[in-house]
Amino acid sequence: MTDRDADPYQAIEDLLDEIQLKHFDQAERLGDYRRLVEDARHDPTDDNVRLARSLPGAKYFVTTEYIRQLWLKLEVELAKTFGEAG
């Protein structure tokens, strides 16, 4: 028997934890992007401008889609645990 079988709320908690961690990752990534833009602002070398221009980047979009998919899974787990919304 898995933790999820013993406690139906565990799947919800696991998904919320994962969503929260991904949002922390996104916040860190945005901080990195902000630093790149600031570098380009104060030192507009070709490399700094090229990096800033490429924002927000593939990682941001991939992680955003991953979070969206996690929310869909969470909705399924909530429906299984609490029943369908009326």
C-alpha positions as CSV (number, residue, x, y, z in Angstrom):
1,M,0.0,0.0,0.0
2,T,1.4,3.4,-1.0
3,D,1.1,6.6,1.0
4,R,-1.4,7.8,-1.5
5,D,-3.6,4.7,-0.9
6,A,-3.4,5.1,2.9
7,D,-4.1,8.9,2.7
8,P,-6.0,10.2,-0.2
9,Y,-4.9,13.7,0.7
10,Q,-1.2,12.8,0.1
11,A,-1.6,13.0,-3.7
12,I,-3.0,16.5,-3.3
13,E,-0.1,17.5,-0.9
14,D,2.5,16.1,-3.3
15,L,1.1,18.0,-6.2
16,L,0.9,21.2,-4.2
17,D,4.5,20.7,-3.1
18,E,5.7,20.2,-6.7
19,I,3.7,23.2,-7.9
20,Q,5.2,25.4,-5.2
21,L,8.7,24.2,-5.9
22,K,8.3,25.0,-9.6
23,H,7.0,28.5,-8.8
24,F,10.1,29.0,-6.6
25,D,12.2,27.9,-9.6
26,Q,10.4,30.3,-11.9
27,A,10.9,33.2,-9.4
28,E,14.6,32.4,-9.3
29,R,14.7,32.2,-13.1
30,L,13.0,35.6,-13.3
31,G,15.6,37.0,-11.0
32,D,18.3,35.7,-13.3
33,Y,16.5,37.3,-16.3
34,R,16.2,40.6,-14.4
35,R,20.0,40.5,-13.8
36,L,20.6,39.9,-17.5
37,V,18.5,42.9,-18.5
38,E,20.3,45.0,-15.9
39,D,23.6,44.0,-17.3
40,A,22.5,45.0,-20.8
41,R,21.2,48.3,-19.4
42,H,24.5,49.2,-17.8
43,D,26.9,47.4,-20.1
44,P,25.3,47.0,-23.5
45,T,27.8,44.7,-25.0
46,D,26.8,42.5,-27.9
47,D,26.7,39.5,-25.6
48,N,24.7,41.2,-22.9
49,V,22.2,42.6,-25.3
50,R,21.9,39.2,-27.1
51,L,21.2,37.4,-23.8
52,A,18.6,40.0,-22.7
53,R,16.9,39.9,-26.1
54,S,16.4,36.1,-25.9
55,L,14.2,36.4,-22.8
56,P,12.2,34.8,-21.4
57,G,13.6,31.7,-22.9
58,A,12.5,28.2,-23.5
59,K,13.0,27.0,-19.9
60,Y,10.5,29.5,-18.6
61,F,7.9,28.4,-21.2
62,V,8.5,24.7,-20.6
63,T,8.2,25.1,-16.8
64,T,5.1,27.2,-17.2
65,E,3.5,24.5,-19.3
66,Y,4.6,21.9,-16.7
67,I,2.9,23.9,-13.9
68,R,-0.2,24.1,-16.0
69,Q,-0.2,20.3,-16.4
70,L,0.3,19.8,-12.7
71,W,-2.8,22.0,-12.0
72,L,-4.8,19.7,-14.3
73,K,-3.6,16.7,-12.3
74,L,-4.4,18.5,-9.1
75,E,-8.0,19.1,-10.3
76,V,-8.4,15.4,-11.0
77,E,-7.1,14.5,-7.5
78,L,-9.4,17.1,-5.9
79,A,-12.4,15.6,-7.8
80,K,-11.4,12.1,-6.7
81,T,-11.0,13.2,-3.1
82,F,-13.9,15.6,-2.7
83,G,-16.2,14.6,-5.5
84,E,-17.2,16.6,-8.6
85,A,-18.1,20.2,-8.2
86,G,-21.9,20.8,-8.3
